[in-house]
């Protein structure tokens, strides 16, 4: 199956072409949905087969390259269109195709009746094609091809309902915002690639990483490369200061939010940092930067999520916060823990978004949780699966989120500091609080909607079955990464699986002080207890005592407004960055550089030619006597020249 890994990319591309070229003519939604979903499902089966084949190989052989063709050769640079199959890439491939397949199936019901049904599945398949290139690419160029491809698909899918209004603008503006902000990060990634080639004379992963591990490159060079790469990661994975695009990306259809902004695209930055782990491990200063940016983003986004009322906005800021957790893990050197959280997060966050989509579908497009209430009895399957995901993301013991989040908390303490653990644990407590605020206002309490206009109902099976599968994964998906504390001598199986990928980076990182299991159990008990208290407190307040929440928000109205308005970051960017650029573009680049200089030069040249031609045309006046005078004058001049030149 490893030799067939390229079909996990080709088949979604075929689905894109069929629906893209023939979808308008096919018209039958079931056929279009089957083509789109089937393409991703087949890709998942192939990736699963490759996993089993990889497991059957010795650890030393669990890195296979499948080369399709030589892409181009320029001087010493030779780039093959090749795919790398190793524990990291195959893990990501299973997440993308597995969760992607469930979201495609769900979309058949969610997008039913939409005039752009065929176009939606066309874009979704194109996204899977791009994302698979990103995670399976054997070199930086193929990775960057997928990197830019998912950026394009994000623009197309966020702006799918381009003619609709969204908050203060339009859906099209939200799509452009995502596209432009990502280009800023991509510029940094490109600079990193250029510097990698200048340093290592190659862009192939195997060559670059082996040379990086040799220790012959100065730390300052690694620092600069890692910084540029991390700038790219902050754009794609929505970290401070480039996180602002992701909340607005909720303008797209909810399955888009689940696929791109929960399970796949936004984790591309984390994947890239993990893939280049040896470079980051060789730049300790940038590792610290990764930790600081990650924890600030996690805490910052969690505080905003506490007071949002749009169901998708709460989940959007939750995603930004969880991505911060993943970067914290990578920054402290726990790359396997970061990827483990990528996986578990894909399960429960995709479930949360799809559950939110089911609620929105049943509530006739209403997204304000203040207008919900009491939906538990109207949507029993959606309620049960949604609350499982809420428990998982809150770190409830035994569920997938507990294992991955607690592992990041532990490494934050053992590999970094107690201060980092405190901030990360506080963020986890806020996560538990705002998630159960969301659950309480949506499914419990009195019904706060107009029964004459809104008739809540459960979604069809094509939507609820994917919810049930994701709920199962949200419960049991974490057991492949049970920490050594509970798994005994066998250790953490997920870490052992990824160990060959991160061996060079782990060898470069400094040894950390030994810590006892007692410390680990104590910190785990503290964080879990605090999270459970926060869950209970949120449920109690927003189910039976909403007046307390209102009194608290009124008492701290200033703080509440700051959080509700997202710290006014968008407004600050508008005044400090966007408006000055617009004014500079209009006042100088357009009116002076373009109109006066460029247009002035072009128009001035044309005017000069016009004046010269106007003078010359006077010689052609049609009067024979004038021509005779000119001829005689010319003859006289020639004769004088001949005489005086002898």
C-alpha positions, 0 to 999 in steps of 0.5 A: 500500500505504501507504493500506492500512497500517491493515490491518496492525492490523485483520487481526491483530485479526480473527484475535484475534476469530475464534480468540477467539470460535470457537477452542474450537469449531473444535478443529482445531489446523491451522486455528487455527494457520493463522488466527493465523499467516496474519493476521500473515503478511498484515500483513507482506506489506502492510507490505512493500508499504508499504516499497517504495512509501515507497522510491519516494518522494522523501526529503521525502515519506517521511512519510505519515499515514493517518487513519481517523477523529476519535477525540475532541475536548476543548477544543483537544485533537483526537486522530485515530485515525491512523497514521504511515508513515515509515522508522522506523515501517515498519522496526519494522512489518516486524520485528514482523510478519516475526519475529512470523509466524515465531514464530506458525508455530513455535508451531503445533509447540511448542504442539501438544496444549496444551489452551489452543492456541486461547487461545494464538493468540488472545493472540498475535494480540491482542499483534500488534494492540497492538504495531502500534498502538504503533509506527504511531500518529501521536500519543502517545494511540494510541501509549499505547493500544498501550503499555498493550495490549502490557502487558496481552498480556504479562500474559496470555501470561506467565501462560498456564500460570497453574496451574504452579509457577515457581521460588519461586512460581507462573506467575501471580505472575510475570505479576502481577510483570511487569504491576505493574512495567510500571505503575510505568514507565507512570505516568512515561510518563503524566506525560511526556504530560501535560507534553507537552500543557501545553508544546506544546498538542498530542499529535500527533507532527508538531506536538509535534516541530516546536515542539520543534525551534523552540528556543522551549522552555526546556531545563529543560522538555525535561529534565523531559519526557525524564526522565518518558518515560525512566522509562516506557522503563525499565519497558517495556524492562527497565532498571535499576531496573525490569528485574526483571520480564523474567527472571521472564517466562520462566515463559511458553511459549518462543514468548512469550519469543521474541516479546515479550521478544526481538523486540518488546515490550521494544524499545518503550522504545527505539522511544519514545526514538528516536521522541521523539529531538528531545526527548531531544536537547534535554535533554543531562542526560537523554541522559547519564542514558540512557547511564549507565542503559544501560551499567550495565544492560548490564554488570550483566545480563551478569555475572549471565548468566555463571553462570545454569543455566536456558537461558531465564534466560541468554537473559533476562539477555542480552536485558536486557544487549542492551537496555542497549546499545540505550539506550547508542546512543540516549544518545550520539546514535546513534539509527539505530545503536540501531534497527539493533541492535533489528533485528539483535537481533530476528533472533538473539535470536528464533532463540536463544529458539526454539532453546532452545524446540526443545531444551526440547521435545526434552528433555521440558521440561528447562531446566537446561543442566547436565543437557544435553550432547552434543545436537549429534548428536541435534538437528543443525538446532537445533544449527546454527541456535543456534550461528549465533545465538550467533556473531551475538550475540557479534559474530563478523565478518560476521554481523549482530550484528557490524555493529550491536554494533561500531557502538554500540561505535564511537559510544560512543567517538567521541560519548562517551568511551573509558571508556564504550567499555571498559565496553561492550567488556567487556560484549561479551566477557562476552556471548561467554563466557556464550553459548559456555558455554551452547552448550558445555554444551548441545551438546558434551561428555558427555551428562549426562541420564538416557537411560531418562527422556529421549530427545532428538530433533529438532523437527518441520519446522514448528519448524525451518524458522522457525529456518533463516529466522532463521539466514539473517537472523542471518547476512545481516541486518546487511549493510543497515547496513554501516558507512561504513568498509567501504561506501565513498562510499555510506555506511551505507544503514540510517543514510541510510534513517532520516536524515529521522526523526532529522534534527532531533535530529542538528541539535540535538546538539553536533558531535563531534571527528573521528576517523580510520578507523585508530582505528575499525579498531583498536578494532574489532580489539581488541573482536573479538579479545577476543570471539573469545578469550572464545568459544574460552575458554568452549568449551575450559573447558566442553567439555574442562575443566569441572573448571577452571570448578568450581575457579574457582567454588569459589575465588570462591564468594562472588562466584559466589553473588552472581551466581548469586542475581542480586545479591539484588535481588529479595530487596532489593526484597522487604524494602525495598519490597514488605514495607513497603508490605504492612505499611503497607497492612495496618496502616494502610490496612486496619485503621485507614483502612478498618476504623476510619475508613471502616467506622467512619464508615459503621457509626457513621452507621447506628448513629446512625440506628438510635438515632434511629429507636429513640427515634422508634418509641416514639411509635408505641405503639398506645395511643389515650390516648397519642395523645390526650395528644400531640394536646392537647399539640400544640394547646396549643402552637399556641394559646400560639404564636398568642396570644403572637405577636399 
